[in-house]
């Protein structure tokens, strides 16, 4: 029934009229037919091609009477106001703005549509199909108005703004606008007579239509009358109110009063998440809902969940205000208040308690507001409402907490308004935009101690931070100056909105999204008195600078500095590093020979360039082409195999980086051993051979048992403990026979045979800044049974005597000094023998195996962020803000075979202290007991107050997980 057609090259949005070719209809007539069919379908009329042709036969394209149920007439806008009161319901008004212009000839003029506009037309058609299929006339009207606004950029209409204003005044559902120059349109609500003048007889050219059938009257069609069948239907359709601001003439600042939802803005999200979960089967009828929240999300979940018959459990913390607590209890929720924060703040404490609850409630549904894609999706309707109300917006300002509201709204707006400026508002002490975490901050409703998946950092042009004093003062000003009694998130948005309005040029239209009411802040925000002066203007800072008061940083979507990644690792932190670069305001560009090898790449926001990463010339060309005229902020990699490549590329581009010879010394373990020996750093005895004939002599010089490994390997691949000379000789010969590594690079043709150092193994996590090597902590490592050395788990930090930790750290410093390592992260593997620490390997990169995530959880230091900062020349932050422990246990197969399934992960995730369970193995994959890091099939991460607590938690969780193979 529907189709998108480029009418006369104009690309107008057209519904297939179904009429035979050659009937002489201009494109405006086709648009009129489309509108008639849409309304006719809602009215339950016959919309077959023959019926529509019968309606149209007596009329010209822009005047006449179609059908008793659909009235069409011609008026100029100036005459429209006088007669609208007499119109019957379900009326289509056609206004001929083109006069006697030949619309067919007019349409022959080619019109350029951008790819974004093409996508918008396609989306409009999909939405319109759904709206008509559901008999949703209100939606038809909204879509029509959006089409009119989009068409305005193709062929301007002199009276479009006037039509929209008239539509708003009378409570119409929308404006339909043909791009040919004829506007078809005010779809009036069929539920109620339009004005008190409706008792007058209709004009001679208007024929009365019968009352619509009851199915036509729906709660969400009521427009300004706001009649709804349920409280859940009352969510949304909040007003946009123009504010009185000190700004240049023609500047308009609007507040989108989301606080006028039944409870607050997040009612939208709660409705979207719960209804979608019910639709998909994730939430069964009557099953409990469990969510972590200390504010308005809790109220939204309580509203929708309990109304639909679900028991609702809310996990919160002592910061919850008495009013919200009372509301939740009154709505019938069970409220669980955690007593103390963990080292990662209140968010982490609440999530641990939530996991405990979920473990005792089979079938319970956790909406997971921070990562649920239905969170930002819920705000598409908010964007639609803004477009319908205002037509166009130049600047949108919103607070950022979970990321859903501003990202969801702005993503939808940017589809139609590509020049829109998006401004985020955060609080001092929130980690969301490159700031250190301050868990004791007082603002609620915005900011975060975690990185929600729903924040799309690519959407922002600017971010502002306000201190608690500044945010609370702004909230009080909002009430005093605009008579809007709101919460501190609304106050923060108001402060930024009014500042931007004062700076804006004439004709700028700005909108601020005000999320919450002020009733729960009466004893906090509204009684607050600042400790010092309140800033009247923000200070502009480079993005990534630590701030303490009102500041802003510009991170425009266009022309962001490029941060180049040369390939990536595949087993842990590589994709996280790319997302971190986006969060820090860069456009990451990944150079990859085979991008398909990187699972999860599509979700990083990274641009990928396929090139031959083994060719320095090809890589250099790819970098320059990808950057264009933009600044290249720096280069880095998360892969062992490309450290040398990255160093050479940095040198060629004149950018900061490691000396190529340093990376060569770290990558080639035989050169590492030589450098350590020359510097007198304790290490195992070793021998390097390049010929099988030398194996026996090398084994004899080193002694048994020994370890045989390639000099350029990674991930414990081909590393073997050898108890006897025959095994050592056989394995050394096997390694020498390998000519390419797992990345297709030529091997060095050398084997390292070294003494087996007895004692517990640790890794020391180091970071060099300004030539100083800082130890961030020591990781306790566990490995599989000999003869292999695959790490099966880690705990950070290891519980060691201070003197032992000091010895390990100093050994790592001396090792880095020996190879000339002086910048960025390093991961030094050491065995603590009876004779003291001996260095096993130097990895000139961050640790793999998710160790950086353990460091972040335990100390608050985000090593991935520091690597990105260092690569771009930003100052790094290496001070811990907490003292906890975190650990990981890898999931591996017990037998060789094919993977059937990994079961018990949901149960493992509910073990108190477990932070997440991730599986990476797919059914059908060939598996075996671990011989290298590539044999891992997933992992469990846990946190606690001691290393022993973490180990016990991991043991309990892993016992619940079963790796099932076809050999079991």
C-alpha positions in Angstrom: 0.0 0.0 0.0 2.9 2.4 0.7 5.9 3.4 -1.2 8.6 6.1 -1.2 8.8 7.7 -4.6 10.9 10.5 -6.1 8.2 12.5 -7.7 9.6 14.4 -10.7 13.0 14.1 -9.1 11.8 15.9 -6.0 11.9 13.0 -3.7 8.6 13.8 -1.9 7.0 11.5 0.6 4.2 9.9 -1.2 1.8 7.0 -0.3 0.9 4.9 -3.3 -2.5 6.1 -4.3 -3.3 2.9 -6.1 -4.6 4.8 -9.1 -3.8 3.7 -12.6 -1.2 5.7 -14.5 -2.6 8.3 -16.9 -5.4 9.6 -14.8 -3.9 13.1 -15.0 -3.2 13.6 -11.3 -0.4 16.0 -10.3 1.8 15.0 -7.4 -0.2 17.2 -5.1 -3.2 15.1 -6.0 -1.3 12.0 -5.2 -0.4 13.5 -1.8 -4.1 14.3 -1.3 -5.1 10.8 -2.2 -2.5 9.5 0.3 -3.9 11.7 3.0 -7.4 10.7 2.2 -6.5 7.0 2.4 -4.8 7.4 5.7 -7.8 9.2 7.3 -10.2 6.9 5.5 -8.5 3.9 6.9 -8.8 5.3 10.4 -12.5 6.0 9.8 -13.1 2.5 8.6 -14.0 3.6 5.1 -13.5 1.7 1.9 -10.0 2.8 0.7 -9.8 0.6 -2.4 -8.4 2.2 -5.5 -11.8 2.3 -7.1 -13.4 4.0 -4.1 -10.6 6.6 -3.8 -10.9 7.3 -7.6 -14.6 7.8 -7.1 -14.0 10.4 -4.3 -11.5 12.3 -6.4 -13.2 12.2 -9.8 -15.4 15.3 -9.1 -12.6 17.5 -7.8 -9.5 19.4 -8.8 -6.2 18.7 -7.0 -6.8 21.3 -4.3 -10.5 21.9 -3.8 -13.9 20.1 -3.8 -15.6 17.6 -1.6 -14.3 14.0 -1.5 -16.4 11.8 0.8 -19.0 12.5 3.5 -16.4 11.3 6.0 -13.6 13.5 4.6 -14.0 17.2 3.8 -11.6 19.0 1.5 -11.8 22.7 0.8 -9.7 25.6 -0.3 -8.8 28.6 1.8 -6.0 31.1 2.2 -4.4 31.1 5.6 -5.8 34.5 6.4 -9.4 33.2 6.0 -8.7 29.9 7.8 -9.1 31.2 11.4 -12.6 32.5 10.8 -14.1 29.3 9.7 -12.3 26.5 11.5 -14.8 26.5 14.3 -17.5 25.2 12.0 -15.6 22.2 10.7 -16.8 18.7 11.5 -14.3 16.2 12.9 -11.8 14.3 10.8 -11.3 17.1 8.4 -8.5 17.5 5.8 -7.9 21.2 4.9 -6.1 21.9 1.7 -4.5 25.3 1.3 -3.3 26.1 -2.2 -0.2 28.2 -1.8 1.0 27.7 -5.3 -2.0 29.5 -6.9 -2.3 28.5 -10.5 1.3 27.1 -10.6 1.6 24.0 -12.7 2.7 21.5 -10.1 3.8 18.9 -12.6 6.2 21.3 -14.3 7.3 22.5 -10.9 8.2 19.0 -9.8 10.6 18.6 -12.8 13.0 20.9 -11.0 15.7 18.5 -9.5 15.9 18.7 -5.8 19.0 17.5 -3.8 18.4 15.3 -0.8 21.1 14.5 1.6 21.6 10.9 2.8 20.2 11.9 6.1 17.1 13.3 4.5 16.7 10.1 2.5 16.9 8.0 5.6 14.4 10.3 7.3 11.9 9.9 4.4 12.3 6.1 4.6 11.7 6.2 8.4 8.7 8.4 8.0 7.2 5.9 5.6 7.8 3.0 7.9 6.2 4.9 10.8 3.3 6.0 8.7 2.6 2.4 7.6 2.5 1.3 11.2 0.3 4.3 12.3 -2.3 3.5 9.6 -2.2 -0.2 10.3 -2.9 0.6 13.9 -5.6 3.2 13.2 -3.6 5.8 15.0 -4.7 9.1 13.5 -2.7 11.1 16.0 0.4 9.4 14.8 -0.5 10.1 11.2 -0.8 13.8 12.0 2.5 13.9 13.8 4.3 12.1 11.0 2.7 14.5 8.5 4.0 17.5 10.4 7.5 16.0 10.5 7.3 15.5 6.7 6.2 19.1 6.3 9.2 20.4 8.2 11.5 18.1 6.3 10.0 19.2 2.9 10.5 22.8 4.0 14.2 22.4 3.4 13.6 21.2 -0.1 11.0 23.7 -1.2 10.2 26.5 1.3 6.5 27.2 2.0 5.7 30.7 2.9 2.8 29.8 5.1 4.1 26.6 6.8 4.9 28.3 10.2 1.4 30.0 10.1 -0.2 26.6 9.4 1.6 25.0 12.3 0.6 27.8 14.6 -3.1 27.6 13.6 -2.9 23.8 14.0 -1.5 24.2 17.5 -4.2 26.8 18.4 -7.1 24.6 17.5 -5.6 21.3 18.8 -5.1 19.8 15.4 -3.2 16.6 15.0 -0.9 17.8 12.3 -0.1 19.5 9.1 0.3 17.7 5.8 2.5 19.4 3.3 3.2 18.4 -0.3 6.6 19.4 -1.5 5.1 20.6 -4.8 3.8 23.8 -3.2 0.4 22.7 -2.1 -0.2 22.2 1.6 -2.7 19.6 2.5 -3.6 20.1 5.8 -5.0 20.2 9.3 -6.0 16.8 10.5 -8.5 17.7 13.2 -9.2 15.6 16.2 -12.4 13.6 15.7 -13.3 13.3 19.4 -14.7 16.8 20.2 -16.3 19.7 18.4 -13.7 22.3 17.7 -15.0 25.6 19.2 -18.1 27.2 20.6 -19.0 28.5 17.1 -19.7 25.0 15.9 -23.5 25.6 16.3 -23.3 27.9 13.2 -24.3 26.3 9.9 -21.3 25.0 7.9 -20.0 27.1 5.0 -21.6 26.2 1.6 -18.4 24.4 0.4 -18.2 22.2 3.5 -20.3 19.0 3.6 -21.1 17.6 7.1 -19.6 14.2 7.9 -21.0 11.6 10.2 -19.6 10.9 13.7 -16.6 8.7 13.7 -16.9 5.1 15.0 -15.9 4.5 18.6 -12.7 2.7 17.6 -11.5 6.0 16.3 -11.5 7.7 19.7 -8.3 6.7 21.6 -6.8 8.1 24.7 -3.6 9.3 22.9 -5.6 11.1 20.3 -7.0 13.7 22.7 -4.4 16.3 22.1 -4.9 19.3 24.4 -7.9 17.6 26.1 -5.6 15.0 27.7 -8.2 12.3 28.3 -6.6 8.9 28.9 -7.9 5.4 29.6 -5.0 4.6 32.0 -2.4 6.3 34.1 0.3 4.7 31.9 -1.2 6.3 28.8 -0.8 9.7 30.5 2.9 9.5 30.2 4.4 11.9 27.7 3.0 14.8 25.7 4.5 17.3 28.1 4.4 21.0 27.3 7.2 23.1 25.9 7.1 26.5 27.7 8.9 29.6 26.5 11.1 31.1 29.2 11.8 34.8 30.0 15.5 35.1 29.4 18.0 37.9 29.0 18.9 37.4 25.4 19.1 39.1 22.0 15.8 39.9 20.2 14.5 36.8 18.4 16.2 34.3 20.7 13.7 31.8 22.0 14.5 29.5 25.0 12.0 26.8 25.8 11.7 24.4 28.7 10.4 21.0 27.9 8.6 20.3 31.2 9.2 16.6 31.6 8.6 17.1 35.3 4.9 17.2 34.4 4.8 13.5 33.6 2.9 11.6 36.4 6.1 11.4 38.4 9.0 12.6 36.2 10.8 12.2 32.9 11.9 8.6 33.5 8.2 7.5 33.5 8.8 7.3 29.7 11.7 4.9 30.1 9.9 2.7 32.6 6.9 2.4 30.3 9.1 1.6 27.3 11.3 -1.0 29.1 8.5 -2.8 30.8 6.1 -2.9 27.9 8.9 -4.2 25.6 10.0 -6.8 28.2 6.4 -8.0 28.4 6.1 -8.1 24.6 9.4 -10.0 24.1 8.7 -12.4 27.0 11.6 -11.3 29.1 9.0 -10.3 31.7 6.3 -12.8 32.4 2.8 -11.9 33.6 3.0 -11.3 37.3 6.8 -11.8 37.6 8.7 -9.4 39.9 10.7 -6.5 38.7 13.9 -5.5 40.5 15.8 -2.3 39.8 18.5 -0.1 41.4 17.6 3.6 41.7 17.6 6.4 44.2 15.3 8.7 42.3 12.8 9.1 39.6 13.5 5.9 37.7 12.4 4.1 40.8 9.1 6.0 40.7 8.6 5.3 37.0 9.2 1.5 37.5 6.9 1.6 40.5 4.2 3.4 38.5 4.2 1.1 35.5 5.2 -2.1 37.1 2.7 -2.2 39.9 -0.1 -0.9 37.7 0.5 -3.8 35.3 0.4 -6.3 38.2 4.1 -6.9 38.9 5.7 -7.0 42.4 8.3 -4.2 42.3 11.5 -4.3 44.4 13.6 -1.1 44.4 17.2 -1.2 45.7 18.3 2.3 46.8 20.7 3.9 49.3 20.5 6.3 52.3 20.5 9.3 50.0 16.9 8.6 49.0 14.7 11.4 50.2 11.7 10.8 52.5 9.2 12.0 49.9 10.4 9.5 47.2 10.6 6.7 49.8 7.0 7.5 50.9 5.8 7.5 47.3 7.4 4.2 46.6 5.9 2.5 49.6 2.5 4.1 48.9 2.7 2.6 45.4 3.1 -0.8 46.8 6.9 -1.3 46.3 9.3 -3.2 48.5 12.2 -0.8 49.1 15.7 -2.2 50.0 18.1 0.4 51.4 21.8 -0.6 51.4 23.6 0.6 54.5 27.1 1.4 53.3 28.8 2.2 50.0 31.5 -0.1 48.5 34.8 1.2 47.4 33.1 2.0 44.0 30.4 4.1 45.6 26.7 3.7 46.1 26.0 2.4 42.6 28.2 -0.6 43.1 26.7 -1.3 46.6 23.2 -1.2 45.2 24.1 -3.5 42.3 25.5 -6.1 44.7 22.3 -6.1 46.7 20.3 -6.3 43.5 22.2 -9.4 42.5 21.4 -11.0 45.9 17.7 -10.3 45.4 17.7 -11.7 41.9 19.3 -14.9 43.0 16.3 -15.5 45.3 13.6 -14.6 42.7 13.5 -17.0 39.8 11.9 -15.3 36.8 12.6 -11.8 38.1 13.2 -9.0 35.5 15.9 -6.5 35.9 15.4 -3.5 33.5 19.1 -2.5 33.7 18.4 1.2 32.9 22.1 2.0 32.2 22.5 -0.5 29.4 19.0 -1.2 28.2 18.6 0.1 24.6 14.9 0.8 25.4 16.1 3.6 27.6 17.3 6.0 24.8 14.6 4.6 22.5 11.9 5.8 24.9 12.9 9.4 24.1 12.1 9.3 20.4 8.6 10.4 21.3 10.0 13.3 23.2 11.9 14.4 20.1 8.8 14.0 18.0 6.9 16.2 20.5 9.6 18.9 20.2 9.4 18.8 16.4 5.7 18.9 16.5 5.6 21.8 18.9 8.5 23.9 17.7 9.1 22.8 14.1 12.9 23.3 14.5 15.5 23.5 17.3 19.0 24.9 17.1 20.3 23.9 20.6 19.2 21.2 23.0 20.4 21.1 26.6 20.0 18.1 28.9 21.4 16.5 32.0 23.4 13.3 31.7 23.1 10.4 34.2 22.3 7.1 32.6 22.6 8.7 29.2 19.2 7.7 27.9 17.3 11.0 27.9 19.7 13.4 26.1 21.3 10.8 23.9 17.9 9.3 22.9 16.3 12.7 22.3 19.3 14.2 20.4 19.9 11.1 18.3 16.3 11.3 17.0 16.5 15.1 16.5 19.7 14.9 14.6 18.1 12.6 12.1 15.9 15.6 11.1 18.1 18.5 12.3 21.7 17.7 11.4 22.9 21.1 12.5 21.5 20.8 16.0 24.0 21.6 18.8 23.8 19.1 21.7 25.0 20.3 25.1 25.3 17.9 28.1 25.2 18.9 31.7 27.1 17.0 34.3 28.2 17.5 37.9 31.6 18.0 39.3 32.9 14.7 40.6 31.1 12.5 38.0 33.2 10.3 35.8 31.0 10.6 32.7 33.1 13.2 30.9 36.7 12.5 31.8 36.6 13.6 35.5 37.8 11.8 38.6 35.1 10.2 40.7 33.9 11.9 43.9 31.3 9.5 45.4 30.4 12.0 48.1 28.9 14.6 45.6 25.4 15.7 46.6 23.7 16.2 43.3 21.3 13.4 42.3 19.6 12.6 39.0 22.7 13.4 36.9 26.4 12.3 37.0 27.6 8.8 37.6 30.4 6.7 39.1 30.0 4.2 36.3 30.1 4.4 32.5 26.6 3.6 31.2 26.3 1.8 27.9 23.5 4.2 26.9 25.8 7.2 26.5 26.7 7.9 22.9 29.6 10.4 23.3 29.6 11.0 19.5 26.4 13.1 19.9 27.8 15.8 22.1 29.1 19.2 21.0 29.7 20.6 24.5 29.6 19.6 28.1 29.2 21.7 31.2 30.0 20.8 34.8 28.4 22.5 37.9 29.4 22.1 41.5 26.8 21.3 44.1 26.6 24.9 45.2 26.1 26.1 41.7 23.5 23.5 40.8 21.4 24.1 43.9 21.6 27.9 43.4 20.4 27.5 39.8 17.5 25.3 41.0 16.4 28.0 43.4 16.7 30.6 40.6 14.5 28.5 38.3 11.7 28.7 40.9 12.2 32.3 41.6 12.6 33.6 38.0 10.4 31.2 36.0 8.0 29.9 38.7 9.0 26.3 38.0 9.5 24.3 41.2 11.9 21.6 40.0 14.8 19.4 41.1 18.5 20.0 40.8 18.8 18.3 37.4 16.3 20.8 36.0 18.1 23.6 37.8 21.4 22.7 36.3 19.9 22.5 32.8 18.3 25.9 33.4 21.6 27.5 34.3 23.3 26.3 31.2 20.2 27.0 29.0 20.0 30.7 30.1 23.7 31.1 29.7 23.7 29.8 26.1 20.6 31.9 25.3 22.4 35.0 26.5 25.3 34.1 24.1 23.1 33.1 21.2 22.5 35.1 18.0 19.1 36.5 16.9 16.8 33.8 15.6 18.3 31.0 17.7 15.8 28.5 19.3 17.0 26.6 22.3 15.3 23.9 24.4 16.3 22.6 27.8 14.9 19.3 29.1 13.7 19.7 32.7 13.4 16.1 34.1 12.1 16.3 37.7 9.9 18.2 40.2 11.2 19.8 43.3 9.1 18.3 46.0 11.7 15.7 47.1 14.3 18.5 47.5 12.5 20.8 49.9 14.8 20.0 52.8 18.0 19.7 50.8 18.3 21.8 47.6 15.9 24.4 48.6 17.4 24.8 52.1 20.9 24.8 50.8 23.2 27.8 51.3 26.4 28.1 49.2 29.7 28.0 51.0 31.2 30.7 48.7 30.5 32.9 45.7 28.5 31.4 42.8 30.1 31.7 39.3 28.3 33.9 36.9 30.1 32.5 33.8 31.8 29.2 33.0 35.5 28.7 32.5 36.4 27.1 29.2 38.8 24.2 29.7 40.4 21.6 27.4 38.4 18.4 27.5 39.8 16.1 30.1 40.9 18.8 32.5 39.9 18.2 36.1 37.3 20.9 37.2 36.0 22.0 40.6 33.3 24.6 39.5 31.3 25.7 36.6 33.3 24.9 33.5 32.7 23.8 30.0 34.6 22.0 27.2 33.9 22.0 23.6 33.8 18.6 21.9 32.2 19.3 18.5 30.8 16.3 16.7 32.5 17.5 13.5 36.3 17.5 13.2 37.2 15.8 16.4 40.9 15.0 16.8 41.8 11.6 15.5 43.4 9.0 17.7 44.8 6.1 15.7 44.8 2.5 16.9 47.1 0.1 15.0 45.2 -3.2 15.3 43.9 -4.4 18.7 43.9 -7.3 21.0 41.1 -9.8 20.7 40.6 -11.2 24.1 39.9 -8.4 26.6 40.4 -4.7 26.6 40.8 -3.7 22.9 37.2 -2.7 22.3 37.0 -1.0 25.7 40.0 1.2 24.6 38.2 2.3 21.5 35.0 3.2 23.5 37.2 5.1 25.9 38.7 7.2 23.1 35.2 8.2 22.1 34.3 9.1 25.6 37.4 11.3 25.8 36.3 13.3 22.8 38.4 11.7 20.1 37.4 10.0 16.9 39.2 6.7 17.2 40.4 5.2 13.9 41.3 1.5 13.9 43.7 0.4 11.2 43.2 -3.3 10.6 44.1 -5.8 8.1 41.0 -7.9 8.8 38.4 -5.9 10.8 36.1 -8.9 11.0 38.4 -10.5 13.5 37.3 -8.0 16.2 34.1 -9.1 17.8 32.1 -6.1 19.2 33.7 -3.6 16.9 30.4 -2.2 15.6 29.4 -1.1 19.1 32.5 1.0 19.8 31.7 4.1 17.7 35.1 3.6 16.0 35.9 4.3 12.4 37.7 1.3 10.8 40.1 1.5 7.9 41.2 -1.7 6.2 44.8 -1.6 5.2 47.9 -3.7 5.1 49.2 -3.1 8.6 52.4 -4.9 7.8 53.3 -2.2 5.3 54.6 1.0 6.9 53.9 2.9 3.7 50.3 1.6 3.5 49.7 2.4 7.1 51.1 5.9 6.7 48.9 6.5 3.7 45.8 5.2 5.5 46.4 7.4 8.5 46.8 10.6 6.4 43.7 9.8 4.4 41.6 9.0 7.4 42.7 12.1 9.2 42.3 14.5 6.3 42.8 18.0 7.6 42.0 17.0 11.2 44.6 16.9 14.0 46.1 13.5 14.7 46.1 13.5 18.5 48.3 10.4 18.8 48.8 6.7 18.0 48.6 3.6 20.2 47.7 -0.1 20.2 46.4 -2.7 22.6 48.1 -5.6 20.7 51.5 -7.0 21.5 52.0 -7.7 17.8 51.9 -4.1 16.7 54.0 -2.3 19.3 56.9 -1.9 16.9 54.6 -0.8 14.0 53.1 1.9 16.2 56.5 3.2 17.3 57.7 3.4 13.7 54.5 5.2 12.6 54.7 7.7 15.5 58.3 8.5 14.5 57.4 8.9 10.8 54.6 11.4 11.7 56.7 13.2 14.3 54.3 12.3 17.1 55.1 11.3 20.7 55.8 7.6 21.1 58.3 4.9 22.2 61.6 4.6 20.5 61.3 1.8 17.9 64.3 0.0 19.4 62.7 0.0 22.8 59.6 -1.8 21.4 61.8 -4.2 19.5 63.7 -5.0 22.8 60.4 -5.7 24.5 58.8 -7.7 21.7 61.8 -10.0 21.1 62.2 -11.9 24.3 65.8 -12.8 23.4 66.7 -9.1 23.2 64.9 -8.5 26.5 67.0 -11.2 28.1 70.2 -9.6 26.7 69.2 -6.2 28.0 68.4 -7.5 31.5 71.6 -9.4 31.6 73.6 -6.3 30.6 71.9 -4.2 33.3 72.3 -6.9 36.0 68.6 -7.4 36.6 67.9 -10.9 38.1 66.3 -13.3 35.6 66.3 -17.0 34.8 69.3 -18.5 33.0 68.6 -18.6 29.3 69.9 -19.6 25.8 68.8 -18.4 22.4 69.0 -20.8 19.5 68.1 -20.5 15.8 69.1 -24.0 14.7 67.8 -27.4 15.8 71.4 -28.6 16.1 72.0 -26.3 19.0 69.0 -27.4 21.1 70.8 -30.1 23.1 73.6 -27.8 24.1 71.2 -25.0 25.1 69.2 -27.4 27.3 72.3 -28.6 28.9 73.5 -25.1 29.7 70.2 -24.0 31.2 69.3 -27.2 33.0 66.1 -29.2 33.6 63.3 -28.7 33.9 63.3 -25.8 31.5 60.8 -23.6 29.6 60.8 -23.4 25.8 59.0 -20.5 24.1 59.1 -18.5 20.9 60.9 -15.1 21.2 57.9 -13.2 19.7 54.9 -15.0 21.1 51.9 -13.7 23.1 49.2 -15.1 25.2 51.3 -18.0 26.4 51.1 -19.5 22.9 53.6 -22.3 22.3 55.1 -21.9 25.8 55.9 -25.3 27.3 57.4 -26.6 30.5 59.8 -29.4 29.6 60.8 -32.0 32.2 63.3 -33.8 30.0 65.7 -33.0 27.2 63.8 -35.0 24.6 60.6 -33.0 25.2 62.5 -29.8 25.1 64.2 -30.7 21.8 61.0 -31.8 20.2 59.1 -28.6 21.2 62.0 -26.3 20.3 62.1 -27.9 16.8 58.3 -27.5 16.5 58.6 -23.8 17.4 61.4 -23.2 15.0 59.4 -24.8 12.2 56.6 -22.1 12.6 57.2 -19.4 10.1 54.1 -17.2 10.8 52.4 -16.2 14.1 48.7 -15.9 14.6 48.6 -12.5 12.9 50.3 -13.7 9.8 53.6 -12.0 10.7 56.9 -13.6 9.9 58.4 -15.2 13.0 61.9 -14.4 14.2 63.2 -17.9 13.6 64.5 -18.1 17.2 63.6 -20.1 20.3 64.2 -19.1 23.9 65.2 -21.8 26.3 65.2 -20.7 29.9 65.5 -22.0 33.4 62.2 -22.8 35.1 62.0 -20.3 38.0 60.1 -21.9 40.9 57.8 -19.7 43.0 54.5 -17.8 42.9 54.0 -15.7 39.8 52.9 -12.1 39.9 52.6 -9.3 37.5 53.5 -5.7 38.3 51.2 -3.1 36.7 53.4 -0.1 35.9 52.8 3.3 34.2 55.6 5.7 33.1 54.8 9.4 33.1 57.4 12.1 32.5 60.1 9.5 32.8 58.9 8.3 36.2 57.8 4.6 36.5 54.9 4.4 39.0 53.8 1.0 40.4 50.0 0.8 40.5 49.9 -2.5 42.2 50.8 -6.2 42.0 48.5 -8.8 40.5 48.4 -12.3 42.0 48.2 -14.8 39.1 47.0 -18.4 38.8 47.8 -20.7 35.9 46.7 -24.0 34.6 48.6 -27.2 35.4 52.0 -27.7 33.9 53.2 -28.2 31.2 51.3 -25.1 30.0 51.3 -21.6 31.4 47.8 -20.2 30.6 46.6 -17.8 33.2 43.2 -19.0 34.6 42.6 -16.2 37.0 43.9 -13.0 38.7 43.3 -11.1 41.9 44.3 -7.4 42.2 46.0 -6.3 44.3 47.7 -9.3 45.7 47.8 -9.6 49.5 51.5 -9.4 50.2 53.7 -8.0 52.9 54.7 -4.4 52.1 58.3 -5.4 51.8 57.5 -8.1 49.2 55.4 -5.7 47.1 58.2 -3.2 47.3 60.8 -5.8 46.0 58.5 -6.7 43.1 57.9 -3.0 42.2 61.6 -2.2 42.2 62.5 -5.2 40.1 59.9 -4.0 37.5 61.4 -0.5 37.5 64.9 -1.8 36.9 63.6 -4.0 34.1 61.9 -1.1 32.3 65.0 1.0 32.7 67.1 -1.7 31.2 65.1 -1.7 27.9 64.7 2.1 27.8 61.0 2.1 28.5 59.9 5.6 29.7 56.2 6.3 28.7 52.8 4.7 29.1 51.7 1.4 30.6 53.7 -1.7 31.1 52.9 -5.2 32.5 56.0 -6.9 34.0 55.8 -10.6 34.8 57.9 -11.7 37.8 58.4 -14.9 39.8 59.2 -14.6 43.5 61.9 -17.3 44.0 63.8 -18.3 47.1 66.5 -16.0 45.8 64.2 -13.1 45.3 62.3 -11.7 42.3 63.3 -12.7 38.8 61.9 -11.1 35.7 60.1 -13.4 33.3 58.8 -11.0 30.7 58.3 -7.3 29.9 55.1 -6.5 28.1 55.2 -2.9 26.8 51.5 -2.4 27.0 48.6 -2.8 29.4 48.0 -6.2 30.8 45.6 -8.5 29.0 43.2 -10.8 30.7 41.0 -7.9 31.8 43.5 -6.9 34.5 43.0 -3.2 33.7 39.3 -3.7 34.6 40.4 -5.2 37.9 42.7 -2.3 38.6 39.8 0.1 37.9 37.4 -1.7 40.2 39.9 -2.0 43.0 41.5 1.5 42.9 39.4 3.7 40.7 42.3 4.2 38.2 41.1 3.6 34.7 44.3 2.4 33.0 42.7 2.3 29.5 41.8 6.0 30.0 45.3 6.7 31.1 46.8 4.9 28.1 44.5 7.0 25.7 45.5 10.2 27.6 49.2 9.4 27.4 48.9 8.7 23.7 47.3 12.0 23.1 49.6 14.0 25.3 47.0 14.6 28.0 47.9 14.6 31.7 47.4 11.2 33.3 45.7 10.4 36.7 47.3 7.7 38.7 46.0 8.3 42.2 43.7 5.7 43.7 40.4 6.8 45.2 39.5 3.5 46.8 41.1 0.4 48.3 39.3 -2.8 47.3 40.1 -6.1 45.7 38.8 -7.5 42.4 39.4 -10.8 40.6 38.7 -12.7 37.5 38.3 -16.4 36.8 38.4 -17.7 33.2 36.0 -20.3 31.9 37.7 -23.2 30.1 36.9 -26.6 28.7 37.7 -29.7 30.6 37.9 -32.0 27.5 38.7 -31.7 23.9 35.7 -31.6 21.6 33.0 -29.2 20.3 31.3 -26.7 22.6 27.6 -27.5 23.2 26.7 -24.8 25.7 27.9 -22.9 28.7 25.2 -23.2 31.4 24.7 -21.7 34.9 25.9 -18.2 34.0 22.7 -16.5 35.2 23.0 -18.3 38.6 26.7 -17.4 38.8 25.9 -13.7 38.1 23.5 -13.7 41.2 26.3 -14.8 43.6 26.9 -11.8 46.0 30.0 -10.1 45.0 30.0 -11.1 41.3 30.0 -8.1 39.1 29.5 -9.8 35.7 29.7 -13.1 33.9 30.7 -13.1 30.2 30.8 -15.9 27.7 32.9 -15.6 24.5 32.6 -19.2 23.2 29.9 -20.0 20.6 28.3 -23.5 20.3 30.0 -25.6 17.8 33.4 -24.2 18.4 36.4 -26.6 18.8 37.6 -26.5 22.4 40.3 -28.1 24.5 41.8 -27.8 28.0 43.8 -24.5 27.9 47.1 -24.4 26.1 47.1 -20.7 25.4 44.9 -17.6 26.1 42.9 -18.3 23.0 41.4 -21.3 24.6 39.4 -19.2 27.1 35.6 -19.3 26.7 34.5 -16.5 29.1 35.1 -15.2 32.5 33.6 -14.2 35.9 34.6 -10.9 37.6 34.0 -10.3 41.3 34.9 -7.7 43.9 35.3 -7.6 47.6 37.1 -6.1 50.6 39.9 -8.7 50.6 41.7 -11.0 48.2 40.4 -14.0 50.2 36.8 -12.8 49.9 37.2 -12.3 46.1 38.7 -15.8 45.7 35.8 -17.4 47.7 33.3 -15.5 45.6 34.9 -16.6 42.3 35.0 -20.2 43.6 31.3 -20.2 44.4 30.4 -18.6 41.0 32.5 -20.9 38.9 31.1 -24.0 40.6 27.7 -23.0 39.1 29.0 -22.7 35.6 29.3 -25.8 33.4 31.2 -25.8 30.0 29.4 -28.6 28.2 31.1 -30.3 25.2 30.0 -33.1 22.9 32.4 -35.3 24.9 30.6 -34.9 28.2 
